[in-house]
Structure formats: C-alpha cells, structure tokens
Amino acid sequence: MGREGAILFAAAGAHVVVVDIRPDAGAEVVDQIAGGGGSAESHVVDMTDLDQIERLVSDVGKKHGRIDVCGTTPVPRGRAGSSSTATCGTSRSTSTFVRRCF
Ligand SMILES: NC(=O)c1ccc[n+]([C@@H]2O[C@H](COP(=O)([O-])OP(=O)(O)OC[C@H]3O[C@@H](n4cnc5c(N)ncnc54)[C@H](O)[C@@H]3O)[C@@H](O)[C@H]2O)c1
C-alpha cells in the first residue's frame, strides 16, 4: 500500500520520502520512482518507534523545509489510541512541518 501511494504521489509531481524498516524495500521503491522519471529518497526507520519518527521528520524538515503529506500504515507503540493521524499530530517535531496525515 505504501509503495503504491508513493508511486502515485511521485507521478503527481511530489518529491517522495520513502520510509521502510528494510533498506532494500525502500531503495526498491525509490528505484521504481526514479525509473519512471520521478523524484524520491529513502530512509530506514522503524515507524513504530516515536524517537526514530521524530528524528526522521526533523531531518526531512531541515532538508526540505516542510512535509506536505504524511502517510503511514505502521503505528508507534505505547500510545493509547494511536492511529496514523495521531502519529503525525502528536509528534513534537511533526506538528511543525506536516500539513496532512493519513
Ligand atoms: N494490501 C492491502 O490491500 C491492504 C488493505 C487494507 C489494509 N492493509 C494493511 O496495510 C498495511 C500494509 O499492507 P501491505 O499489503 O502494503 O504490506 P507489505 O508487506 O506489502 O508492505 C509493508 C511494508 O512495510 C514495511 N514495514 C513493516 N513494518 C515496518 C515498520 N515498523 N517501520 C517501517 N516499515 C515497516 C515492510 O518492510 C514492507 O516493506 C498492513 O497493515 C495491512 O494489513 C493492506
């Protein structure tokens, strides 16, 4: 699901920050996007780990200035009622940069 979303956003002209816990999986999506003429980069992050998510968002924010859309299927451990939207909305650094989450 993440791969298909990434490809769709890239086809619409977005620079896509692909995140996966497996380096090969993220790199494969980036290659697929680049092969279609799109723009993407990959980061190895465990999306159930809030500290890693905050580091990622901080790094991406510093590099690109903002994140327009954030989509994720894995959710962080240890937060009651966590959802993909809550992941972005409650994260300290994400609230600075992220405009839309799903
Ligand atoms: N495929 C569907 O039609 C469908 C429909 C509804 C819901 N879902 C749900 O969406 C989610 C993803 O489904 P999928 O079919 O794309 O699975 P998938 O196995 O094809 O892809 C999941 C990707 O997430 C990565 N990943 C796993 N844990 C991670 C983590 N903690 N941090 C970062 N990356 C991680 C994996 O390495 C893999 O590349 C699942 O929870 C699934 O139940 C899928």
PDBQT file of the ligand as one rigid body, heavy atoms in Angstrom, charges set to zero:
ROOT
HETATM    1  N1  LIG A 201      -2.686  -4.669   0.755  1.00  0.00    +0.000 N 
HETATM    2  C1  LIG A 201      -3.962  -4.357   1.003  1.00  0.00    +0.000 C 
HETATM    3  O1  LIG A 201      -4.859  -4.430   0.141  1.00  0.00    +0.000 OA
HETATM    4  C2  LIG A 201      -4.369  -3.814   2.360  1.00  0.00    +0.000 A 
HETATM    5  C3  LIG A 201      -5.685  -3.419   2.554  1.00  0.00    +0.000 A 
HETATM    6  C4  LIG A 201      -6.058  -2.883   3.787  1.00  0.00    +0.000 A 
HETATM    7  C5  LIG A 201      -5.110  -2.768   4.805  1.00  0.00    +0.000 A 
HETATM    8  N2  LIG A 201      -3.832  -3.174   4.593  1.00  0.00    +0.000 N 
HETATM    9  C6  LIG A 201      -2.886  -3.004   5.684  1.00  0.00    +0.000 C 
HETATM   10  O2  LIG A 201      -1.861  -2.089   5.279  1.00  0.00    +0.000 OA
HETATM   11  C7  LIG A 201      -0.612  -2.485   5.834  1.00  0.00    +0.000 C 
HETATM   12  C8  LIG A 201       0.430  -2.680   4.745  1.00  0.00    +0.000 C 
HETATM   13  O3  LIG A 201      -0.035  -3.693   3.856  1.00  0.00    +0.000 OA
HETATM   14  P1  LIG A 201       0.820  -4.116   2.577  1.00  0.00    +0.000 P 
HETATM   15  O4  LIG A 201      -0.009  -5.115   1.832  1.00  0.00    +0.000 OA
HETATM   16  O5  LIG A 201       1.282  -2.891   1.827  1.00  0.00    +0.000 OA
HETATM   17  O6  LIG A 201       2.064  -4.838   3.265  1.00  0.00    +0.000 OA
HETATM   18  P2  LIG A 201       3.504  -5.173   2.648  1.00  0.00    +0.000 P 
HETATM   19  O7  LIG A 201       4.025  -6.274   3.486  1.00  0.00    +0.000 OA
HETATM   20  O8  LIG A 201       3.425  -5.339   1.154  1.00  0.00    +0.000 OA
HETATM   21  O9  LIG A 201       4.358  -3.841   2.900  1.00  0.00    +0.000 OA
HETATM   22  C9  LIG A 201       4.638  -3.413   4.179  1.00  0.00    +0.000 C 
HETATM   23  C10 LIG A 201       5.988  -2.692   4.169  1.00  0.00    +0.000 C 
HETATM   24  O10 LIG A 201       6.097  -2.074   5.425  1.00  0.00    +0.000 OA
HETATM   25  C11 LIG A 201       7.405  -2.294   5.909  1.00  0.00    +0.000 C 
HETATM   26  N3  LIG A 201       7.352  -2.245   7.371  1.00  0.00    +0.000 N 
HETATM   27  C12 LIG A 201       6.866  -3.187   8.206  1.00  0.00    +0.000 A 
HETATM   28  N4  LIG A 201       6.997  -2.784   9.480  1.00  0.00    +0.000 NA
HETATM   29  C13 LIG A 201       7.564  -1.548   9.446  1.00  0.00    +0.000 A 
HETATM   30  C14 LIG A 201       7.948  -0.626  10.441  1.00  0.00    +0.000 A 
HETATM   31  N5  LIG A 201       7.760  -0.875  11.728  1.00  0.00    +0.000 N 
HETATM   32  N6  LIG A 201       8.506   0.551  10.057  1.00  0.00    +0.000 NA
HETATM   33  C15 LIG A 201       8.709   0.823   8.746  1.00  0.00    +0.000 A 
HETATM   34  N7  LIG A 201       8.372  -0.023   7.750  1.00  0.00    +0.000 NA
HETATM   35  C16 LIG A 201       7.789  -1.202   8.102  1.00  0.00    +0.000 A 
HETATM   36  C17 LIG A 201       7.817  -3.659   5.381  1.00  0.00    +0.000 C 
HETATM   37  O11 LIG A 201       9.219  -3.835   5.366  1.00  0.00    +0.000 OA
HETATM   38  C18 LIG A 201       7.187  -3.637   3.992  1.00  0.00    +0.000 C 
HETATM   39  O12 LIG A 201       8.084  -3.131   3.014  1.00  0.00    +0.000 OA
HETATM   40  C19 LIG A 201      -0.871  -3.743   6.654  1.00  0.00    +0.000 C 
HETATM   41  O13 LIG A 201      -1.082  -3.363   7.996  1.00  0.00    +0.000 OA
HETATM   42  C20 LIG A 201      -2.154  -4.293   6.032  1.00  0.00    +0.000 C 
HETATM   43  O14 LIG A 201      -2.872  -5.075   6.961  1.00  0.00    +0.000 OA
HETATM   44  C21 LIG A 201      -3.445  -3.681   3.397  1.00  0.00    +0.000 A 
ENDROOT
TORSDOF 0
